[in-house]
Every structure is written in structure tokens, then in C-alpha cells.
Amino acid sequence: MTAAALTEHLRRISALDRVAGLLNWDQETQMPRRGAAQRAEEAGALAAARHALLVDPRLPELCDAAEGAGPDARGAVDIAEARRLHARAVRVPERLAAAVAEATATAHGVWEAAKAAGRFADFAPALGRVVALRREEAACIADAGAPPYDALVEEHEPGVTGAQIAAMFDELRPGLVALRARIGASGRAAPRLRGDFPTERQIALSRRIGDVFGYDWDAGRLDLAVHPSCTGRLGDVRITTRINEANPLECVYSTIHELGHALYEQGLDPEAALTSVGGAASMGVHESQSRLMENQIGRGRAFAEWLYPAMRDAFGEIGVAGPEELYAAVNAVETGFIRTEADEVHYNLHVMMRFELERAVIGGDLSVADLEGAWNERFERDFGRAVPDARLGVLQDVHWAVGAFGYFPTYTLGNVYAAELDAALRADAPGLDAALARGDVSPVLAWLRRRVHRRGREVAPAAIIAEATGCEARPATLIAALERKFGALYALG
């Protein structure tokens, strides 16, 4: 046995992951409604096949042989990741792995219908099934004495615990709440867009934005979905966005967010395709790419110089007088119900709420039956508004339907990482704003390719960011950046 045998085994696992992603993409964009039961069966069969590769007793032997051959640094990462995945998988029975995949595939379709109807009761039984299975799975994987929720966080952010996430939120919350209060007391209102924003023109603008950001259309495509997403790696990276004909900014920034994910996947090292070391470092790092592109770049003053005429070309009059007013409009701070539409000040408060609710659900302190009431009570306490409809509340996100408990915190971790990346990027590229004003995002992409994308999973996620920026990621950097940006926008002094 050689290192090549381990690489081939890992490639087969990774290939199945990519196929699962394509099945999910198809379900969101193309699958007929009556295909849901069949898709659930297909997802279960695929999960069982993946599980069999992970628990294969030959996998530790392949790791031993590769280790004995004296691997290089990247080979050592593949070995360590293979051992980690095997150790987790052998704790989970195959029937449970398949059942989780089947239940989440089924729940996705039920969630879409329930969201359209605005009835959480229609979704609750399917969600209850997903939660029960994920609790069982987490209990199998969790180390003795560790909270089961930590095992789910580990899926998305290896090496990070729920307690560490809670500490990060404790550090962020006071600054965000204080900044929100100062903005609210300023008496300033941001301008709003007005005009005609038909679907086909929003899609055309999204494609133009993809060109500007450097998305390789020969290795991807853009479609519409209920919840925007990105699927795939390297030569096949697909994104979805959504349309609100009353507000084109939803589509613009959903597209830019998913482009951030897609550019990361397209920028991974092709020499390490389908191996562990060639994958994205973590979902926190992944979200740092999408949030950086969405917020620091896409919502920046310089990019508004390009976006304003681009939007005028697409729609004609848009209700704001120029780039400066557009910059204010895309950064309006308002208390809204929808996380994906939230401004940078409110966004992490949305994530904190979801983190605490899902942690309680997985820990058994909150039942699915009581989840909608707990959501509404918590939202009114945190945001000062009563939730009028489940579509604007507990049904708005797809994550719980697909079993992605432990994912939400990575959005905020991504924001913390993105603030450090932006500071380092601007220190390295003092002429960046002039390029962005021309619609030239290539300096950003080139910098990220070198510092983040090509590195894949060479070192731990936090180390990727630390080595890219020269310092450990600090929540205080994000708070300071938000205070500078919104302090200027709202004349806070």
C-alpha cells in the first residue's frame, strides 16, 4: 500500500460529497415536486455508500502506510483528516447515516411548502424527525462528557466548540447593541431605491456582476432558488440567487455572497482536487470569503461608483441620485426580520439568536413543538418587533430543514475573519479603491487566491487567516470596522 492508495480512497469520498451537492442543487432548482420521495431514497443510498468508505477498516491501514512512507506537509494533512473522518464515522451506524440523509432530503421539500404557506405546523413533524436523528448522531460522535452540539459544530468548524462560539458572541454583542442604539438615536434615514426591477433584468445584472468578480462561467452557472446557495468545486461550481422585484438589492447581494463562496471553490488548488488538503479549510473560512465580497467589497463606497451606473444600465431610474446615495442605501441600518437581508450591524444578532435556539434544541432544552414560540419571544426581546408570520420568522432559513445544526455560528466567525482579511488586503493594496470604482475586483481575487484559496486545508482554519493577515482574528477588529463605517454614514461623531 502507498500514499497513492490513500489519495484514491479520499478522492472517492470527496466525489460522493460532490454528487450529494449536485443532488441538492437539482432539488432546489430543477427537480419536479413529485420527485421528493425518490430523491430522499437516492440521498440515503448515497450517504450509505459514503459511510461505507469512511468506516472501511482499510482506511486506517492506508493512513499507517502513507505515514510510514514519510509524507510531505500536504500528505500529512490528508492522513490527519482521514483519521478524523474515520473516527467520527465508525461511531455512527450506517442505517443512521442513511436515515439522516433521507430525512433531510424529505424535510427540504416540506420546508419549502410550509414556508410558502407560512405554517410552521406543516413543517414541525419533518423537522422533529431531523432533530431526533441529528441528536442521535451527535450523541454517537460526541466525546465523553462533551455536549452533543459540539459534535455538530465540528462538522463545519473543526476544533471549535459551542463554548468558544458563545464566548465570541459575548465579546461581540455589547458593541453591536451599542452601535445599533447610537444609529437609532441619530435620526438619520437612508435613501431607498424606487423603480421597475423585473426578474430578467436582475438576472442580467447578476451575470454582469459575476463577470466583474471573476467568476468562471465555463465552470459554473447561475439559477434561481428559494434560498441562495453555492454547490461544487473547481470545474463545476454552481450558484443560485433569488429575486424580489420590489427590491433588487436582495438579488445583487445574494449573488455577490454566493460568488464569494464560488470563487473560493473555483480557486482551490487543482493539483489537490478531491483530496482532503485540497478542500476548503472550514465553513468559517468559507463564509469569510462570501462576507468579505458581500460587505467590505460589494457594500463599499468605492464599488458603489461602478454599481450605480451598472444598475442604471439595467433598470433606468432607481430612485437615488448617484453613487454616494446608493452607498447609503445599500448600507441602511434597519431592524428587519430576515437574516439574509440584514445590515452588518444587525446580522450577527440574528446569528446569535439562531445559535442559542439550535443549541437548546439539540441539547434537549427546547422542543421542536415550542420552537416557533421561542423564536418569536426571543426575536421581540432582541429586536423589539413582533414576528407577524412564520415566513418572516422560524421558517425563513433552510439550514434546520437540511440538518445543518452548528452551521449558523460560522457566519459570524466568517465576519470576524473577513474584517481581518479586509484590513490586511488594504494594507497590501493601497490603490484598491480606485480599481473597485472601475469595477475591477481582480486585485482582491488575486490576493485571496494566494493567501487563502490555493492553500485549501494546509493548516487549521484559524491559522489560514492568521497567516494571511499577520495576526489572530479578533472580534474587536470587526466592531472597530463597523463603528468607522456606520459612524461616518450616520454622522455619529
N, C-alpha and C positions, 0 to 999 in steps of 0.2 A: 504494500500500500504506500502511496505517495501523497504529497500535498495536492497534486492534481486531482486525486480521487476525492479529497475533502472539498476542493473547489467545485467539482462537478456536482456533488451532493448539495452544496449550498445553492448552486445555480438552479437546481431543480426546485428547491423550496421557494426561492425567490420568484421563479417563473410562475409557480402556482399562486403566489401572492399577487402577481400582476394580472393573472387570469381572473382572480377574485375581484380585483379592482375593475376590470372590464365588465364583468357581470353586473357589478353595482352601477357602473356608468350606464349600461344598457337599461337597467331597471329605472333609472332616473330620467332617461331621455327618450328611449325608443320602445321599450317593452310594452306589448298590449296588456291591458288591465287583467285579462283572464289568464295571463301567464304567471301570476304571482305564486300560485301553489307549486307550479313546475319549477319556478326559479328557486323557491325555498329548498326543494329536493336537490336541485343542482348545487346550490351553495353548501348544503350539508355533505354531499358526496365529495365536493372539492375540499372542504375542511377536514374530512376524514382522511383523504389522501395526503394532505399536508401534514396532518398529525402523525400519520404513519412514518413519514420521512423523518420527522423530528424525534420520534421515540425509537427509531431504528437502533438496536444495540450496536450496530456497526459504526454509528456516528462517533461515540467516544473513542472507539478504536482508530478511526480515521484521524481524530484530533491528536491522539497519542503518537501516531505515526508521523503526522505533519510536524508535531512539536519536536520529535526526535531527529527530524531532518534539518533542524536549525533554521526556522522560518525567519524571514525579514520582518520588519516592523508591521507591514500591512498583513502579512500572513499570520502574525501573532494576533492581530485584531480578529481575523476570521476565525481562528481557533477559539479565542475567548468568547466570541459571540455565539459560536456553535455550541459551546459548553453551556452557556447561559440559556439558550433557547431549549436545548435538550433537557436541562434540569427543570425548567418550568413545565415542559410538555409531558414529561413522564409522570408528573403529579396529577395530570388530567386524563380521565378515561376517554377513549375515543368516542364513545356514544355521547359524552357531554360536549366535546368539541363540535361534533356534528349537530347536536341539538341547539347549541348557541347559534351556529350559522343559519340553521333553518328558521329559528325563532326570530332572528333579527331580519332576515330577508322577508319574512311574513309581516313583521311589525312595521317595516318601512312603508309598505303599501297601505296598511291600516292607518298609519300616522298621516299619510297624505290625504286620505279620505276624511279622517277626523278633523284635520286642520281646515280643509275646505268647508266642512260643516260647522266648525267651531265648537265641537263637542268632545271634551276630554273623556267623558264616559265611554265613548265609542272606542277610544284608544286604550283605556286603562287595563282591560284584560290582556291585551297583547303585550303591553309594557310590563304588566305584572309577571308574565311568563319570562320575558327577557331579564328582568331584575332577579327573579328566583334563580335562573340559570347562571347569571353572572355572579351572584352571591356564592353559589355552589362552587363555581370555577375559582373565584378569588380565594375561598376557604381552602381549596385544594392546593393552591400555589403559595399562599402566604406563609412566611416563616413563622415558626412557633412564637406566639406572643405578639406578633405584629398585626396591625389592623388589616382586615381583608382589602380595604380600599387601597392600601399601599401597593398591593399586587396589581391592581388595575392601572394605577399611575405609572408603574414600572413599564407597562406595555408602551406607553407614549413617551416617557421621560426616564430612561434607565438611571438608577442611582438616586432618584429624588423621592421623598416621602411626603405623605399628606401633611405631616407636622412642619416640614420645611416650607411647603407651599403656604400653609397658614401663617407662618412667620413672615413670609414675603408680603402677604396681604396685610398683615398687621402694620408693616412698615409703610405700605403704600396708602392705606385707607385715610389716615388723618390729612395728608397733603391733598389728596383728591377731593375730599369733602370740603376742606377749607377753600380750595381754589374754586370749586363749584359755587360756594356761598359768595365769594367775592365777585364772581362773574354775575351771579343773580342780582347782587346789590348794585351793579354798575349802571343799570337802567338802559343799557345798550341792546339793540336788537339787530341781528344780522339781516342783510338783504335776502330775498327769496327769488328763486327762478320762476319765471312765468313764460308760457309759450305752448307750442304744439310739439309733442315729443313722441311721434309714432314709433312702433316697435322696429320696423325695418331700418329706420334711421339710427336708432340706438344701437342696433346690431352692427351697422356700418361703422359707426363711431368706435365701437368696441374693437372691431377689426383694425381700424386705423391706430388705436392705442396699442394693440398687440404689436403692430409693426414698429412703433416708436420705442417700445420697451425691449425689442429684440427677440420676440417670440418666434420660434421657427415653425412656420405653418406646415412645412413638409413633414414635421414630426409632431403635429398636433392638430386640434380642431376646436371650434367653439360651438356650444349648443346651449339651449335653454333648459332650466330645471327649476323645481320648486325651491331647492336650497343649493346655492352655488358651490362648486367643488372642483377639485383637481385630481386626476387619476393618471397613473402611468409613470414611466421612467425613460429617459434618454430618447429613443427614436419614436415613442408613442406616448405623448403626454397631452391628455385632453382636459379642457376646462369647460365649465358651464357657468352661466350667469343668469340673472333674472331681470325681468322688465317691469317697471311701473311707469305707465305712460303719463302719469301726473308728475313724476319726479325722476328725471334721467340720471341724477347723481347716484341713485341706488345701483343702476346698471354700471355706470362709469367706475365706481369704487369697488363693486363686487368683482368686476372684470380685472381691475388692477390688482386687487388682493389675490385672486386666483392666478394671475400672471406671475406674481411673486413666487408662489408655490411652483408653478410650471417651469419658470426659468431655473430654479434650483434643480429640479429633476432633469431638465434638459442639459444642465451644466455639470452633472456628475461625471466622474472620470470614465470614459467609455472602455478603457483598458480593464476596469474592475467591474464591468457590467454584470449584474445579477449576483455578485458576491456580497457578503456582509459589509466588508470595508468600503465597498463602492456605493452603499446606500446613504440616504440622508442620516445625519447624526442623531436627530431626535425630532419629535414634533415641536418642542420649544424652539429649536433652531429653525425648523421649517416655518413656524409662524413668525419668526424674526424676519424672514425673507418677505413674506406676504405683508406683514405690518409695516416694514420699512418702505416697501414700494408703495403701499396704500397711503400711509400717513406722512412720513418725512419727505418722500419724493412727490407722490401724487397730490397731496393736500398742501404742498409747499407753495410759497409765494412765487418762486421762480417758475415752477411748472404751470402756474395759472397763466403766465404770459403765452404759453403755447396752447393751453387747453381752451382759453377764451375764444380765439379765432377758430379753433377746431370745432367747438360747439356751435358757433355762429354759422360755420360752413354746413354743419349737419342739420341745424334746426331753424336758422334765421334768428329772429329776436328771441332772446332768452330771459329778458327781464332785469338784467344787470348791465351796468354801463361800461364795464371794462374789466381787465384782469384783476384790479385791486378789489372791486366789488365781488367778483367771482371768488377770489381768495377768501373773503369774509364769509360768503355764502356757504362754501364747502367746509368751513370750519365753524359753523354756527353751533353754539352750545345750548342745547335744549334738553329737557327731561322727556325722553321718549320711551316707548315700550319695547322697541326692537333692538336687540343687541347689535346685529349686523349693520344697523343704520346709526348706531350711537356715535357721538363725537368722542374725541380722545379723552375728554375729562370724565365722561360717564361710562365709557366702555368697560373699564376694569371693575367698576362697581357692579355691572351686570355679571361679569365673570365670577366675582366673589360670591354673589348670591347663588349662582348655579353650583359652585364648588361646595358650599355649605349644605345645600339641599341634597345633592347627589351623595355626598359623604354620609349624610344621615340616612339616606335610603339604603345604601349598600351596607352600612353598619347596623341596620335594623331598627334605628331610632325613629324612622319616618316610613309609613306605609305608602304604597302607591295610591291607595284609596284616598289618602289625606294629602297627596302631593299638590293637587291644584289649589286647595285651600291654603296650604303652607306657602306656596308660591305667591298667591295674591296678598296674603298678610305680610309676607316679607317685602314684596315689591312696594306696597304702600308705605311701609315703615322706612325703607331705604330711599325711595324716590318721591314720596309724597303724592302719589297718584293711585287711584283705584283702577285695577285692571278691568276693562269693560267686556273683554271677550277672550276666550281661550286661545284664539289665533294670535292675539297680542300678548299672550302670557305663556302658559306652560307648554303650548303646542308649537311655539314658534321655531324651535331648533330641532334638527333631525338627529342629533347626537345620541339621545337616550333610546330612540327607536332602533338605531343600529348597534346598540350596546356599547357605545364609546364612552363609558364612565371613566373618569380620570383624564379625559381629553381637555375639558374646558380650561383648567389651570394653565395649559401650555400657551393659550392665547396671551395671557398676561405675562408669562415668562418670556414669550416672544416679544412683547412690547418692551420689556426691560432690556432684553438683548438688542433690540432694534435701536434703542436710544444710544447705547454704547457704540454700535456699529456706525450710526449716523455721525456721531462726534468724531470717530476715527477717520471715517471716509472724508469728511470735510477738512480735517487737518491735512490729509494726504492730497486733496484735490481742491485747492483754493479757488480755482476757476469753475467749479462745478455749477454754480447757479447760472452762469452765462450759457453753459451748454444746455441745461434743463429748460431755460427760457426759449431756446431754439427747438425744443423737442428732441434733444439729443441725450438719451439716457445711457448711451454706451459707456461713459466713464464709470457709472455706478455698476453696470453689469460686469465690466472688465475687472473692477476692484473685487466684487463679490466672487467672481469666478476664481480668482487667485486665493483669496483669503478664506472662503467658505465652501463654495460649490465643489471644486475639484478635490477637496480634502475628504469629502464623504464622511466616514466614521473612523478616521485615523486615530483620533483621541476622543476622550469623553466630551459630551456636548458643551459643558461649561468651559472646557479647555479650548475648544474650537473658537468660541467667542473671545476668550481671554487672549489667545494668541493672535487673533485677528485685530484686536483693539489695543492690546498692550496693558489691559487691566481686567480684573474680575468685574462681572456685571453687577451693578449696584442700583437698587430701586431709586435711590436718591438722584441718580442721573436722569431718569425718566421724569421724576417730579420737577426737577430744575428746568428741563427742556419744556415741559408743559407750561410752567409758570412764565418762562420767557415768551413763548409763542402766544399764549392767550392773554398774558399781561399786556402785550402790545396790541393785540386785536381788540381788547375790551378796555384799553386805557386804564389799567388798574393801578398804575403809578409804582 
